[in-house]
Amino acid sequence: MSRIGKLPINVPSGVEVKVNGNAVTVKGKLGELTQELKSGITIEFENGKIDVKRLGDEKEERALHGLYRALIANMVKGVSEGFKVEQELVGVGYRAAHSGQMLDLTLGYSHNVSIQLPNEVKVTTLTERGKNPTITMTSFDKQLLGQVAAKIRSLRPPEPYKGKGIKFVGEQLRRKAGKTAGK
């Protein structure tokens, strides 16, 4: 039995859960999320707890048991508390600005990079003198937030010699030694 899958999910007050066939809908103060389930996995919701059960012992069912439990737990946490990702722009002249859902980045290319963010993701940028610019994104959908953060990071991933690029706040980078003088 999956160690993750057999754990019940506690549903806080203010969160509404609906199980409709093979779909689970979770609604809270921040938004509403829906997850489709494959056959072989069932959901039981009673007394403020969600239990994810599998019908058989097939390899695919065992693999999906913990996955769906984690996805539903993230949905419940997202609609009640939300998720936050902070990224830092390390490099001379790197800047970030936002206007509405449009994020404008200056990353050392010959042109600025503009990204249209989904409506579910809220963005703020902060530029302080003497500190690296930061991008803070919040959303109730953890999957979407991770995809957007990965897309932004892929525009200029941190390089291993000077550490320049877009990195997550608190991320440890593996640094390499540069060339040494030969003679």
C-alpha angles and dihedrals in degrees: 000000000000112000091212096040097054094055113101120235115232112220113211121220114275093038117109120204124195123185112199112176106294096349129086120201120193119190127185143150093287100045149298129280132185129199125191115216127212119234114275094048122089133186126218119192119188138135093009094303132106119211120194112207133182122217100213142012099250118141093246093049091051090050094049095045097077093034095059092043090054093045092051092046089053090050092052092047092045097054092045104038108004131217131265132201125188123196129187127211109218116191142075111283095008109141139171129201133168137200113185109313094340117101116198116198130189105200106163096275122125088257138037118256116228122194126191106216124209117259091246091064119075116200135196128178127205127195118181126177111260094013134088116262113257133206116207119193127184130186143150092231110077095189094052092044091052092049093051092047091049091049092052092047091050090062090072114359115197113270119223100234106056099005093237117159141059114317137167116260108263094017116142113222124204106236126205128211114249127228118300125216111273105210 
